[in-house]
Amino acid sequence: MADEEGENTYHINMSRPSLAVTAYKPVTWEQNHSWQDVDIHCHPPTAPSHPRDDLPAWKWKILLVANGFLTIVHGYDVSNVANIQPSIYRAFGHIELLSWVALSYSVCSIALIPLGRKLFQFGDFKTLYLGGMLLLIAGSIISGAAHNIWGVIAGRIVVALGSSTIYQGILSFNIIFTYPHELGLVQGSSGACFAIGLVLGPVVGGAFAVNGHATWRWAFYLVIPLCVISLVLQAFFFPRYRMPTNKSVWGNIKGVDWIGNILHIAVCLLFPISCTFLGSTETWGTNAAIATWVFFTIVMITYVLQQAYHIGTTTENRLLSPFSILENRTVLLAWICTICGAASYGTILNYLPIYFAFSRGLSPLAAAIRLLPFIGVFIFTIILCGGLLPAVRFYKPFFIAGSAFLLIGGGLLQTLSTSTSQSAVMGFEVVVAAGLGILWQLAVPVCSTFLRNTEDRLNLALLSNTATLGGIAVALSIAGMVYQGTGFQSLKDALSDRGFSDIDIRELLAGVDAPVLANRDPEILRLTLEVITESIKNCFSILIASGGLSLLAACSMKWEALEFKKPGS
């Protein structure tokens, strides 16, 4: 039979016992040929090889361990300053900049994620990994050795640059090198490591804050040994891998949407700055707050127009081109659920210890330890769901259950008061933890089954990274605005005739040893605790909004089963 396209085919002569395979030009069937003379033309099977096939099992396990260390460090750096900010304030002052010690990391990470994704499109994975680790180590040293609060913030920005690159690489590595049937468990393990780091941050930071010998600086230095171990493992065992591309490195660099990146970074920075001004209007003036929000709006509109009309770039190179996979209904809804979970996580992780500290008079370390039930349930649920998904195959029930737990837990936290028992509060946090554990890393293994193209699956890693860190950054910005704004005004009204200054109230809200807490008047202490508890409850409204939106998205998902194929099946 003739090959109509004129391609070379593989020719097997059935009359030869060896069944030798050689390349011939196509021939046609002749009626007078006997069966022994028939030449059969067929294309050989072209089963695509998996990048993991050439990676020995022992190297794979070592790389998973190294990535686990780095993911723990990434999570730790998000939250390690939660309990050391008062110590940093005592050392350097500048209460107006104190919130940026925490915000700088999350905000700069989300600002730099798209650029990191672009680098992984044409750069060598190993080189980017090692470069990111060197930046992470350098930033930790800068923050730990800082002589003023600006040095601490600058170091956090350098750490964010390194960590955002590394974490984007880890997610991309998981998607490329993991077999489909094990992606849920591997991604769940990465999520668990990130969660461990997130929760270790306040505990370890709190321990250093109360240690007069080690001091708060070691909360930054601590990550260096883990980074060095990972650096050595990655240097020796990480395979050289580069995404296929027809352009040179310089051609790819020129193709980066630099205008879009600059506008994206500006938007990411201006939003929390605007929230900070709005939450602190009484201190820095309404004119500054209004001007900042106007400037943010102008930059945001410019960013949208630049991306919509690909000004200074092309359609395929524009910064937001990876987000085109959100046209897939399942990807969009799963992404919404992930953002909601991350926003809730950032809120409860930062403000529940504050509640314990004020309502129970606990130290930062003791308050952070009260999160242990949250930690255990959260991590257990992440790993459990990652293992169950390939067996159950239907993903919609997972998203519905996680969203429902989140909504119920957020509602329970609205019942908080100064007299709520400690056991009840810890029970509330367990309900929230169950919901967050289900939602945290579920989107990647689910959506990967719909996105067979490697480029789309790497874009999925970008979306996952953006949703996780973006949700945390937005939640911290909004919750900080609510906590500082409502808390400051309510405390000022309650203590207006008691002789406390605005700085005293700001220090109190920041967790610093303020004169308000040193006052022995039980009426003042009662009013203070009631106002702060109410402000924290207002912050926890984010959980109700997130849970409701996530539940709506989950109920809108299709009822369908996933196919997780093992190698060779």
C-alpha positions, 0 to 999 in steps of 0.5 A: 500500500502506498504512503500518500504523504511520501514519507519514508516508512519501515519495511518488514519482509515477512519471508525472512525469519529474522524480521529485519527492519530497514528503511525503504521507499514505499512500494505498492501491492502487486496482484500477482505476488504471493503471501511470502513475497508481500512486503508489509510497511508499518511505522514503528511504535513511538512511545515517548520517553519520560524525563524520569526514565534516565534518572536512577531511583536513588538520585530521584530520592536524594533530589526529593529530600533536597527539594524538601529541605528547600521547600521547608526553608521557603515556608519558614521564610514566609513566617519566621519574622512573625514573633521576632518583629517586637525584638527588631523594633526594640533594636531599630525602632521605625514602627511605621516600617515594622509590618514590611519585615513580614510583608517584604518576603511574600510581596516580593516573591509574588512580584518575581514569580512570573519572571522566574517562570520565564527563566525556566522556559529557556534556562538550565534548571540546575543553574537556576537552582544553584543561583537561587540558593546562593541568593537565599543564603546571601539574603539570610546573611544580610538580614541577620547581620543588619545594622538597621531595619532597612537592612533587614528588609533588604535582606528579605527581598534578596531571600525572596528573589532566591526562594521564588526562583527555587520554588518555581523550579521545584514545582516545575521539577515535580511536574516534569520528572514525576510520573502521573500516578505519583504526582498527587503524593509528591505534590502533597509532600511538597505542600506538607514541607511548605506547611511545616516551614510555615508553622516552624517559622513562628515557633523557632522565631519565638524561641530565638526572640526570648533567648538572650544569647542567640537573639532574633538574628539567628532566626535568619541564620538558621536556614543557612545549614539546610541551604548548604546541604541542599546546595551540595546535593543539587550540585552533584545529583541534579540532572542538566535539563533545559526546555526545548526552544528554537531561540538562543539564550540572548534571543529568549532574554530579549523576548522577555516582557520587560515592560509587563514585568516592571508593571507587575512588580509595581502593582504587587508593591503598591497594593500592600503599600496602599493597604498600609496607608489606609490602615494607618490613616491617623498616623500618616494622613489621609492625603498620602493614603488617597494619593497612593491608592490613586497611583496604584489604580493608574498603574493597575489600569496601565498594566491591564492595557499593556497586557491586553494590547501586548504593548512592547511585546508579543501575544505569546511573550506577554507576561500573562500568557501562561494564564491562558490555561485559566480558560479551562474551567477546571483549572480556573475553579481549582485556582480560585480554591487554592487562592482562598485556602492560601488567604485563609492560611496566611490570616490564621497563622499570623493572627491566632497567635496574637489572640493567644498572646493577648487573651492568655498573656502567653509569650510568643513561643507559648502562643505559637505552640498553641498552633500544634493541633493545627500543624498536625491536622494540616500536614496529615490532611495534605498527605492523606488527600495526595494519596487518596486522589489516585484511588478515589479519582473523583476530585469534586468531593475533595474540593467541596469538603475542603471548602465546607470545613474552611467555611465552618471553621471561619464561622466558629472563629467568629464566636471568639471572645476573651473568655472562650476556652483554650480547648475550644479555640484549638478545636476551631483551628483543627476544623480550619486545618482540615479544610486547608489541608485538602485544598492546599496542593490538590489543584496541581495533580488534578489539573495536570491530568487535563493538561498534557502539554509540558508547557501548559503543565509548567504554566500550571506550576506558575499558577499554583505558586502565584495562588499560594504566595499571592493568597498569603500576600493579599491576606496579610495586606488586607488583614493588616489594614483591618487589624491596624485600622479598626484596632487603632481607632477602637483603642484610641476611642476606648483609651482617649481619656487615659493619657496614652499616645498614638505611638503607645497604641501602635506599639500595643497592636504590633505586640511590643511591650507597650505602656498600655499593658504595663498599666495595672488598671483592670478596666484598661486591660479589659477594654484593651483585650476586648478591642483587640479580640474584636479586631482579630475577629474582623480579620478572621472574616477573611476565612468566611469570605474565602470559604464561601467563594471556594465552596461556590467554585467547588460546586461549579466543578464537573463531576468526573473521574481522573485517569492516573496512568502508571509508566508502561500502562 
